[in-house]
Amino acid sequence: MKLTILGLFACCLTYGQTPNPPLSFEVASVKLSQLQPGPGYISGNITGPGTPRPGQPSYTGWSLKQLLTQAFNLRDDRLAGPRWLDDDKFDIVATAPAGSTKEQVNQMLQNLLAERFGIVFHWEDRELPTYEMQVGKSGLKMKGVTPPPDAAPLTNGPPTLVADRDGLRQLAPGSHGIVLIGMRAQGIERISARAQTVSALVPLLEIMLRRSVVDKTGLTGTYDFNLDFALDTPGPAGSGLAAAAEPPSGQATLPDSGGGGGPTLISALESQLGLKLESKKGPVKVLVVDSMNRRPTEN
């Protein structure tokens, strides 16, 4: 009997609780952008958390496709919907509650798209080309380190870069993070990491290679490393869900050199870090847009 009373009491508490309201911007303006595609067209987001105007996120000249990938933190190959999502561009200027994080602002953007464009969507797993990352046959080539106890993560401020012995920029010793450094004059890009796990490298690889990368190395340590590869290194062909290339041999077979004359990202991974990418297929979670209005409701 005592258990029954406790159960009823718990039900009453749950029933009486008020659900948290969805996160939303305090004010938001959505307009068709004057910056439509053409000569000199550029889109960008230069405000919001992590910028000098953290409470005023803005999206100037963004397509619905870009807004959706931003709001749901997706690469565009993980978004499926009508082709016109990339046609028209919009300007959004909003005010977020003080102290909002980037993740919270993205949630607010999701709710704004639902309110103003009436988006209806669902998630589904699709079998798509992926990469599986393993330790190469020649063994691991990274230096294992122990993170210093007073290391400040890069989220606390801009990274401190110093020159290596070849005069190229890298993260300063004692840092704790991972960054992508473009060095156009040298025709290369560099991923510089201090006290990072192999899994911390995965998000950058996925962005540049436009595929999901599954860490199968089994490595749990932390490492310092620099990874140098050709600027504009080629990735898999195509940009859509159905366009990702699948090498016939089952291996990641990109050319040995990229547009800058240096190694491609995939070949640099194995020769410099001892990490090998093998092409596979596997389930990838995709956001599918079922319906969405092409124009927003009035401000």
N, C-alpha and C positions, 0 to 999 in steps of 0.2 A: 504493500500500500504506500509505503514511504517513497518507493521508486516512482510510482505512478504520479504522486503529487509533485515530485521534483521534475518529472518529465513535462507535466502540464505547465508548471511554472516557467520552465525553459521555453516552451512553445509560446507562451504569452509574451515573454520578453522579446523573442524573435519577431513575433507578429507586430509588436508595438514599436519596434525600431524604425526610424526614418532612414531610408537608403541615402547614401551620399549622392548629391547631385553630380551630373557629369561635368567634367572640367570644361570651362568655356572662357573665351576672351571676354574682357570687360566691354570692349568696343571692337567692332571689326567692319571694315569697308571692303567690298568685293566689286571690282569694276572690270569691264573688258579693257584690256591694255591697248594703249596707242602704239606700243612697241611690238608690232606684228612682224613676222619673219620677213627678212629682206636685207639689203645692204646695211651693214652697221648694226644689225640686230644683236642684242646680248641680253641674257637674263641672269638674275643673280639674287642672292639673299644676303644682305650685308648687315642686318640687324638681328637682335634677339639674344638669348643667353650666350655668354661668351664673347659678346661684342660691347662697344661703348654704349649701346642702347639696348640693354638686356630686356627691358620691359616693353619694347615696341617692335615685335617681329614684323618684318615686311617681306613680301614676295613680289618682285617686279618683273612682269613679262613671263610669268610661269604658266606652262600648259597644265591641264588637268592631270596629265600623266606625271609631270614633275611634282605636282602638289601631292598626288597620291603616294608616290614613292617616298617623298619627304615625310608625310604624315605617318606612314606605316613603317618607315625605316627599311625600305626595300630597294634592291636593284631593279631596274626596269625589266629585266628578264624574268622577274618573279611576279610580274603583273600581267594579267590577261584581261582584255576588254576591247571595245570597239576602236577602230583605227583613228576615229576623230578625236580621241582623248588627247592627241598630240597636235591638233590643228590650231585652235584658238588659244590666245594667251591672256592672262588675267593679272591684275594688280590687286594685292591684298595688303592692307595696312591695318594692324591690330594693336590693341593694348592688352598685355597680360598682367595678371596679379603680381605684385612685387614678390621677388624670390622664386619665381617659377623656373623650373629646370628645363633643359632642352627636351627631355622626355615628356614632361607635362605640356609643354608648348605643342609638341607633335600630337598629343592626345587632343588638345584644344582644336588643332587644325583638322583632325579626323571628324570631330563633332561639328565643326563649321561646314565641312564639305557635306556632311549628312543633312544639316539644317538648310543650307543654301542651294545645294545641287541635288538633294534627294538621293544620294548614292545608296544602292542596295548591292551587297556583295556577299560572297562566302569564300571560305578557304578550302583548298583541296590539295592533295598530294598528287604530283605528276612525275612520271618517270622521265628524267632529263639527264643529259650528260653532266657528269661531275668529275672532280679530280680527287684521287686518293693519295695522300701524302705519306711517304714512308722514308725510312733511313736508306740512303743509297748504298750500292754494293761496296763502295770504297770507304764507307763509314762516316760517322758524324765529324764535321770539320769546324764546329763552333766551340767557343771557349765557355765552359761552365763557370758561373760566378755565384757568390752569395750576395743578395741585395744588402747594401749598407742600411743599418737600422734607421738612419736619419735621412734616407733618400726621399726627396720630395717628388710626388707624381707630377707628370707634365700638366695635369688638369689645373694645377695651382698657378699656372702662369705660362708665358711663352717659353719654349725650350731654349736652353743655352747651347749654342753650337760652337765648336772649336775646329781648328784645322788639324787633319792628320798629317803624317809625315810626307804625304804627297801633295799637301796643300788643299785637299778636298774637305768639305764640311762634314762633321759628324757630331753626334750628341756628346756633350762634355762628360768626362768621367764623374761618377757619383750621381749621374742622372738615373731616373727610373721611369722608363717609358719607351715608346717606339714611334718614329716619325718617318714620313716620306719627304725626301729632299730632292728637289729638281735642280740640276746643274746644267742648264742649257748650253753654256759656253763649252763645256766638256762633252756634250752630247750624251750624257748619262743621267740616270736617276739613281738615287740611293735610298735604301731603307736602312736606317740606323737605329739600333736597339741597345738598351742597357738594362740588364737584369730582367729579361723578359722570357716567358715560356714560348715554346713553339706554337702553342695555340693562339698566342697574341698576334702572330704573323698571319693567321688565317683570314681575318677580315680584310686586310690590305690585298692579299692575293685574290680574294673573291672579287673585289672591286676592279682590279686591273685585268684579271683574266675572264671576268664575266661568267663565272661558273661557281657552283658550290664546291668548297674544298673540305674534305673530311680528313681529320688528323688521325692517322693510323700508326704514328711513330711509337706510341707508348712512352714518349719522353715526358718526364715531369719536372726536370730541372729548370734553372734559369740561366740565361746566356747573354753575353755581349757579342754583337756582330754587326758588320756592315755588309749589305748586299748591293752590288753595283750591276746595273743592266742598262741596255740601250734605251735612250729616250724614244718614246713612242714605240716601245716594243710591241710586236703584234700579238693579239690574243685570238681566241676562237672566232671564226668568221660569223658575221651576222650579229644582230642586236635583239632579235625577237625570241620568243619562247621556242619556236620551232626551227630557228635558224642556227643554233649552236652546232659547230662542226664536231664530228666524231671520227678521230683518226682510225683508219681501217685496221691497224695492227693492234689496237687496244692500248697503245702507248701515246704519251703526249709528244707529238712530233712536230714541233715548231722549228723554224730555221735556226741555224747556229748564231746568226747575227741579226740584230734589229736595224731600224732605220738609221740609228746613229753609228753603226759599224761595230758596236760592242755586242756582248752576248745577250740573248733574249732572257726574259725573266725566268723561264723554266730551265734553260741550260745553266744560268747563273746559280740558281738554287742548288743544283747538284754539284757543280764544280766548286762553288765557294762555301756552301753551308753543309753539303753532304745530304741534302734532302731531295728526294725524287718524287715527281708528280706522275701518276699513272691515270690514264683516262678510263673512266668507268661510267656506269649508269646507275642512278639511284633515285629514291623518292625525294622530291623537293617541294616544300610547301609554297603554294602559289595563291595570291589573292585574285579572285575572279570577280570582275565587275559585272553584275547581272543587269543593272539599269542605272542610268544617271542622266540628269538633265544637262543639256549643252549650255544653258544659260542659268545664272543664279537668280534666286528671288531678289526682289528689290531690297536695298539697304534700309 
